Amino acid sequence: MSAQKDCEFLVKRARELVSDDPCAAKAWLITARTLYPADFNIQYEMYIIERNAERTASAGRLLYDILVQSEQTVGLLLAEIHNCSEQYAVIRFLSSLGNDLRLLPCTSKAVLPFCLQLMLACFKLRAFTDSRDDLSLGHVVVLLQHDWPQGEMLFLKAVDKIIQQGSFQYENFFNYVTNIDMLEEFAYLRTPEGGRIQLELLPNQGMLIKHHTVTRGITKGVKEDFRLAMERQVSRCGENLFSVLHRFCINEKIIIIQSLP
């Protein structure tokens, strides 16, 4: 039996069992996914079972996996997203994109921009509320690089919020922000003219601050580290943005899922 037929058989067995014995159906699909982790039909069937059981957190994670990794059946996914309940918090946003997205080719180059817009729609809900959420705000900054300068006004809104807060912490900044306009804006925030905003953008910067306080003095040490990091980042401005954002989706998968609304 071919791999494709094996997959079809495993999915068929799960469908037959799901109404009478959902645990057995799930066991079949777990086995199937272990054997064929990249198969779209298996991933999608697992998502359907979790969705129908109203296990929304699990269903959301499975849907995210499909959107990031799958290059097949985009139209089917879009139809499913339109049928989701409002607890996924992006239905109206997706509805405005519907007809255009159905015409996309089934490639990662086409699917990734859709995923980025989907995540941006989610994180905006948290980033611009009255409460402070630097993680969501940082994710928004990373995602706004796509289709720049289309998102420039929203980026400036994010900068205004950082200024109002007087500080901002996002330790993944130098991993994924390569847009020169954004880098210049953040560099300006550190200056007297920009408000001397306290920016914690380097990994483990809290420990670095403690180290510099003991050894060289907090102002000199932290400023130098920031300057060197910013200079290195400017040299990355020509890096392929598609690769940068794809790496963001894959490497930060866990933290992205945990911070979704």
Summary of the structure (lengths in Angstrom):
residues: 261
radius of gyration: 21.8
end to end distance: 43.1
largest distance: 69.8
contacts: 742
relative contact order: 0.08
helix: 70%
strand: 2%
